[in-house]
Amino acid sequence: MKPVAAKLNLRNQQRVDVATDITIEKPDGCCLTCSVSNLSRTGVMISCNQETVKQLIPEQKAPAPGNWISVKTRFAVPVVATQPVSIIADGNIVHMRRIARDEFQLGIQFAEFEGNGFDYVDRYVAKLLADSRNPA
């Protein structure tokens, strides 16, 4: 039997459905606004139209492993109900899927957070997961 190289499984992080805006900054400084579909501790799935995809992924082909597209993300999470915290994270577009004629989903894997960004995302995801298990 041939040995199989272990693949990094990013699906081990539970995702939570989130509806909020996210700003995606390309390396050239151009910023685009998209919608968050879901969030995990290791990444975010965004929803956007074809025009936005063309700007982020000019060839409009799913990024191949190792040829990921670097971006900076900015979004807010409500750590305390009255106090949303701004999250800034560098990441890579690692997935693209067309889900309708003019609707695409892009998966962004986080690489590095500024400040306490990871802790805030971690707390927010954990709270939403707990709330979904224990509905009021």
KOLLUM-719067 format. One record per residue (C-alpha): x, y, z; residue in three letters; residue number from 1. Coordinates in steps of 0.001 Angstrom, whole numbers, padded with zeros to 6 digits. Example, Ala and Ser with C-alpha at 12.3 -4.5 7.8 and 13.67 -1.06 7.14 Angstrom:
BEGIN
<node><u>012300</u><v>-004500</v><w>007800</w><residuo>ALA</residuo><num>1</num></node>
<node><u>013670</u><v>-001060</v><w>007140</w><residuo>SER</residuo><num>2</num></node>
***
This chain:
BEGIN
<node><u>000000</u><v>000000</v><w>000000</w><residuo>MET</residuo><num>1</num></node>
<node><u>001301</u><v>003433</v><w>-000961</w><residuo>LYS</residuo><num>2</num></node>
<node><u>001675</u><v>005928</v><w>001891</w><residuo>PRO</residuo><num>3</num></node>
<node><u>-000498</u><v>009019</v><w>001528</w><residuo>VAL</residuo><num>4</num></node>
<node><u>000788</u><v>012405</v><w>002639</w><residuo>ALA</residuo><num>5</num></node>
<node><u>-001296</u><v>013926</v><w>005388</w><residuo>ALA</residuo><num>6</num></node>
<node><u>-003304</u><v>016861</v><w>004144</w><residuo>LYS</residuo><num>7</num></node>
<node><u>-004069</u><v>019858</v><w>006291</w><residuo>LEU</residuo><num>8</num></node>
<node><u>-007763</u><v>019576</v><w>007121</w><residuo>ASN</residuo><num>9</num></node>
<node><u>-009223</u><v>023044</v><w>007511</w><residuo>LEU</residuo><num>10</num></node>
<node><u>-012704</u><v>021581</v><w>007931</w><residuo>ARG</residuo><num>11</num></node>
<node><u>-011934</u><v>020690</v><w>011543</w><residuo>ASN</residuo><num>12</num></node>
<node><u>-012908</u><v>024226</v><w>012520</w><residuo>GLN</residuo><num>13</num></node>
<node><u>-016618</u><v>024653</v><w>013038</w><residuo>GLN</residuo><num>14</num></node>
<node><u>-018202</u><v>027453</v><w>011056</w><residuo>ARG</residuo><num>15</num></node>
<node><u>-020904</u><v>029814</v><w>012194</w><residuo>VAL</residuo><num>16</num></node>
<node><u>-023283</u><v>031651</v><w>009893</w><residuo>ASP</residuo><num>17</num></node>
<node><u>-022666</u><v>035382</v><w>010114</w><residuo>VAL</residuo><num>18</num></node>
<node><u>-024182</u><v>038241</v><w>008135</w><residuo>ALA</residuo><num>19</num></node>
<node><u>-021899</u><v>041268</v><w>008129</w><residuo>THR</residuo><num>20</num></node>
<node><u>-019827</u><v>043302</v><w>005708</w><residuo>ASP</residuo><num>21</num></node>
<node><u>-016138</u><v>042657</v><w>005169</w><residuo>ILE</residuo><num>22</num></node>
<node><u>-013558</u><v>044802</v><w>003398</w><residuo>THR</residuo><num>23</num></node>
<node><u>-011005</u><v>042951</v><w>001292</w><residuo>ILE</residuo><num>24</num></node>
<node><u>-007804</u><v>044849</v><w>000510</w><residuo>GLU</residuo><num>25</num></node>
<node><u>-005690</u><v>043679</v><w>-002406</w><residuo>LYS</residuo><num>26</num></node>
<node><u>-001878</u><v>044010</v><w>-002331</w><residuo>PRO</residuo><num>27</num></node>
<node><u>-002157</u><v>047118</v><w>-004562</w><residuo>ASP</residuo><num>28</num></node>
<node><u>-004263</u><v>048860</v><w>-001874</w><residuo>GLY</residuo><num>29</num></node>
<node><u>-007584</u><v>048581</v><w>-003746</w><residuo>CYS</residuo><num>30</num></node>
<node><u>-010421</u><v>047826</v><w>-001291</w><residuo>CYS</residuo><num>31</num></node>
<node><u>-013628</u><v>045927</v><w>-002057</w><residuo>LEU</residuo><num>32</num></node>
<node><u>-016650</u><v>045329</v><w>000176</w><residuo>THR</residuo><num>33</num></node>
<node><u>-018276</u><v>041894</v><w>000303</w><residuo>CYS</residuo><num>34</num></node>
<node><u>-020631</u><v>040005</v><w>002621</w><residuo>SER</residuo><num>35</num></node>
<node><u>-019589</u><v>037367</v><w>005134</w><residuo>VAL</residuo><num>36</num></node>
<node><u>-021408</u><v>034023</v><w>004734</w><residuo>SER</residuo><num>37</num></node>
<node><u>-019716</u><v>032165</v><w>007563</w><residuo>ASN</residuo><num>38</num></node>
<node><u>-016786</u><v>032502</v><w>009920</w><residuo>LEU</residuo><num>39</num></node>
<node><u>-014465</u><v>030084</v><w>011714</w><residuo>SER</residuo><num>40</num></node>
<node><u>-011357</u><v>030524</v><w>013817</w><residuo>ARG</residuo><num>41</num></node>
<node><u>-009199</u><v>029864</v><w>010755</w><residuo>THR</residuo><num>42</num></node>
<node><u>-011044</u><v>031630</v><w>007963</w><residuo>GLY</residuo><num>43</num></node>
<node><u>-014049</u><v>033305</v><w>006452</w><residuo>VAL</residuo><num>44</num></node>
<node><u>-016355</u><v>032517</v><w>003548</w><residuo>MET</residuo><num>45</num></node>
<node><u>-017452</u><v>035628</v><w>001679</w><residuo>ILE</residuo><num>46</num></node>
<node><u>-020154</u><v>036182</v><w>-000908</w><residuo>SER</residuo><num>47</num></node>
<node><u>-019610</u><v>038581</v><w>-003792</w><residuo>CYS</residuo><num>48</num></node>
<node><u>-020610</u><v>039290</v><w>-007395</w><residuo>ASN</residuo><num>49</num></node>
<node><u>-018703</u><v>038500</v><w>-010572</w><residuo>GLN</residuo><num>50</num></node>
<node><u>-017273</u><v>042007</v><w>-010920</w><residuo>GLU</residuo><num>51</num></node>
<node><u>-015675</u><v>041729</v><w>-007477</w><residuo>THR</residuo><num>52</num></node>
<node><u>-014317</u><v>038267</v><w>-008296</w><residuo>VAL</residuo><num>53</num></node>
<node><u>-012746</u><v>039673</v><w>-011490</w><residuo>LYS</residuo><num>54</num></node>
<node><u>-010936</u><v>042272</v><w>-009408</w><residuo>GLN</residuo><num>55</num></node>
<node><u>-009740</u><v>039767</v><w>-006804</w><residuo>LEU</residuo><num>56</num></node>
<node><u>-009054</u><v>036815</v><w>-009128</w><residuo>ILE</residuo><num>57</num></node>
<node><u>-008473</u><v>038171</v><w>-012654</w><residuo>PRO</residuo><num>58</num></node>
<node><u>-008440</u><v>034706</v><w>-014296</w><residuo>GLU</residuo><num>59</num></node>
<node><u>-011608</u><v>033757</v><w>-012365</w><residuo>GLN</residuo><num>60</num></node>
<node><u>-010192</u><v>030291</v><w>-011724</w><residuo>LYS</residuo><num>61</num></node>
<node><u>-010084</u><v>028663</v><w>-008314</w><residuo>ALA</residuo><num>62</num></node>
<node><u>-006662</u><v>029301</v><w>-006753</w><residuo>PRO</residuo><num>63</num></node>
<node><u>-004350</u><v>026289</v><w>-006959</w><residuo>ALA</residuo><num>64</num></node>
<node><u>-002588</u><v>025161</v><w>-003761</w><residuo>PRO</residuo><num>65</num></node>
<node><u>000560</u><v>027196</v><w>-003357</w><residuo>GLY</residuo><num>66</num></node>
<node><u>-000736</u><v>029911</v><w>-005716</w><residuo>ASN</residuo><num>67</num></node>
<node><u>-003093</u><v>031495</v><w>-003244</w><residuo>TRP</residuo><num>68</num></node>
<node><u>-003989</u><v>035156</v><w>-003504</w><residuo>ILE</residuo><num>69</num></node>
<node><u>-002904</u><v>037338</v><w>-000589</w><residuo>SER</residuo><num>70</num></node>
<node><u>-005434</u><v>039799</v><w>000840</w><residuo>VAL</residuo><num>71</num></node>
<node><u>-006030</u><v>041798</v><w>004004</w><residuo>LYS</residuo><num>72</num></node>
<node><u>-009463</u><v>041512</v><w>005620</w><residuo>THR</residuo><num>73</num></node>
<node><u>-011272</u><v>043995</v><w>007859</w><residuo>ARG</residuo><num>74</num></node>
<node><u>-014525</u><v>043188</v><w>009624</w><residuo>PHE</residuo><num>75</num></node>
<node><u>-016196</u><v>043715</v><w>012987</w><residuo>ALA</residuo><num>76</num></node>
<node><u>-017354</u><v>041232</v><w>015595</w><residuo>VAL</residuo><num>77</num></node>
<node><u>-019500</u><v>042107</v><w>018627</w><residuo>PRO</residuo><num>78</num></node>
<node><u>-017315</u><v>040940</v><w>021505</w><residuo>VAL</residuo><num>79</num></node>
<node><u>-019695</u><v>042746</v><w>023836</w><residuo>VAL</residuo><num>80</num></node>
<node><u>-023189</u><v>043475</v><w>022528</w><residuo>ALA</residuo><num>81</num></node>
<node><u>-022637</u><v>047234</v><w>022673</w><residuo>THR</residuo><num>82</num></node>
<node><u>-019021</u><v>047229</v><w>021517</w><residuo>GLN</residuo><num>83</num></node>
<node><u>-018110</u><v>045800</v><w>018107</w><residuo>PRO</residuo><num>84</num></node>
<node><u>-014392</u><v>045226</v><w>017727</w><residuo>VAL</residuo><num>85</num></node>
<node><u>-012609</u><v>045749</v><w>014430</w><residuo>SER</residuo><num>86</num></node>
<node><u>-010660</u><v>042701</v><w>013225</w><residuo>ILE</residuo><num>87</num></node>
<node><u>-007784</u><v>043065</v><w>010768</w><residuo>ILE</residuo><num>88</num></node>
<node><u>-006246</u><v>039867</v><w>009424</w><residuo>ALA</residuo><num>89</num></node>
<node><u>-003941</u><v>038978</v><w>006576</w><residuo>ASP</residuo><num>90</num></node>
<node><u>-005047</u><v>035919</v><w>004663</w><residuo>GLY</residuo><num>91</num></node>
<node><u>-005157</u><v>034060</v><w>001391</w><residuo>ASN</residuo><num>92</num></node>
<node><u>-007993</u><v>033360</v><w>-001011</w><residuo>ILE</residuo><num>93</num></node>
<node><u>-007842</u><v>029555</v><w>-001148</w><residuo>VAL</residuo><num>94</num></node>
<node><u>-011253</u><v>028657</v><w>-002565</w><residuo>HIS</residuo><num>95</num></node>
<node><u>-013711</u><v>029951</v><w>-005164</w><residuo>MET</residuo><num>96</num></node>
<node><u>-017144</u><v>028610</v><w>-006024</w><residuo>ARG</residuo><num>97</num></node>
<node><u>-019846</u><v>029992</v><w>-008290</w><residuo>ARG</residuo><num>98</num></node>
<node><u>-023258</u><v>029514</v><w>-006677</w><residuo>ILE</residuo><num>99</num></node>
<node><u>-025458</u><v>031549</v><w>-009038</w><residuo>ALA</residuo><num>100</num></node>
<node><u>-025147</u><v>033523</v><w>-012257</w><residuo>ARG</residuo><num>101</num></node>
<node><u>-023737</u><v>036575</v><w>-010475</w><residuo>ASP</residuo><num>102</num></node>
<node><u>-022938</u><v>035185</v><w>-007033</w><residuo>GLU</residuo><num>103</num></node>
<node><u>-019682</u><v>033621</v><w>-005925</w><residuo>PHE</residuo><num>104</num></node>
<node><u>-018260</u><v>032394</v><w>-002657</w><residuo>GLN</residuo><num>105</num></node>
<node><u>-014596</u><v>032909</v><w>-001842</w><residuo>LEU</residuo><num>106</num></node>
<node><u>-012859</u><v>031132</v><w>001009</w><residuo>GLY</residuo><num>107</num></node>
<node><u>-010188</u><v>033126</v><w>002791</w><residuo>ILE</residuo><num>108</num></node>
<node><u>-007812</u><v>031362</v><w>005155</w><residuo>GLN</residuo><num>109</num></node>
<node><u>-006445</u><v>033630</v><w>007885</w><residuo>PHE</residuo><num>110</num></node>
<node><u>-002648</u><v>033816</v><w>008096</w><residuo>ALA</residuo><num>111</num></node>
<node><u>-002049</u><v>036474</v><w>010732</w><residuo>GLU</residuo><num>112</num></node>
<node><u>-004203</u><v>038702</v><w>012930</w><residuo>PHE</residuo><num>113</num></node>
<node><u>-003349</u><v>042191</v><w>014146</w><residuo>GLU</residuo><num>114</num></node>
<node><u>-003441</u><v>042687</v><w>017907</w><residuo>GLY</residuo><num>115</num></node>
<node><u>-005956</u><v>040486</v><w>019748</w><residuo>ASN</residuo><num>116</num></node>
<node><u>-007928</u><v>039719</v><w>016579</w><residuo>GLY</residuo><num>117</num></node>
<node><u>-007652</u><v>035939</v><w>016891</w><residuo>PHE</residuo><num>118</num></node>
<node><u>-008879</u><v>036023</v><w>020516</w><residuo>ASP</residuo><num>119</num></node>
<node><u>-011886</u><v>038145</v><w>019541</w><residuo>TYR</residuo><num>120</num></node>
<node><u>-012804</u><v>035850</v><w>016638</w><residuo>VAL</residuo><num>121</num></node>
<node><u>-012273</u><v>032801</v><w>018862</w><residuo>ASP</residuo><num>122</num></node>
<node><u>-014590</u><v>034201</v><w>021560</w><residuo>ARG</residuo><num>123</num></node>
<node><u>-017242</u><v>035264</v><w>019045</w><residuo>TYR</residuo><num>124</num></node>
<node><u>-017294</u><v>031889</v><w>017253</w><residuo>VAL</residuo><num>125</num></node>
<node><u>-017375</u><v>030036</v><w>020596</w><residuo>ALA</residuo><num>126</num></node>
<node><u>-020310</u><v>032187</v><w>021779</w><residuo>LYS</residuo><num>127</num></node>
<node><u>-022304</u><v>031592</v><w>018579</w><residuo>LEU</residuo><num>128</num></node>
<node><u>-021606</u><v>027858</v><w>018733</w><residuo>LEU</residuo><num>129</num></node>
<node><u>-022736</u><v>027745</v><w>022390</w><residuo>ALA</residuo><num>130</num></node>
<node><u>-025880</u><v>029777</v><w>021570</w><residuo>ASP</residuo><num>131</num></node>
<node><u>-026759</u><v>027389</v><w>018744</w><residuo>SER</residuo><num>132</num></node>
<node><u>-026480</u><v>024413</v><w>021102</w><residuo>ARG</residuo><num>133</num></node>
<node><u>-028518</u><v>026070</v><w>023852</w><residuo>ASN</residuo><num>134</num></node>
<node><u>-031249</u><v>028125</v><w>022171</w><residuo>PRO</residuo><num>135</num></node>
<node><u>-033040</u><v>030465</v><w>024539</w><residuo>ALA</residuo><num>136</num></node>
***
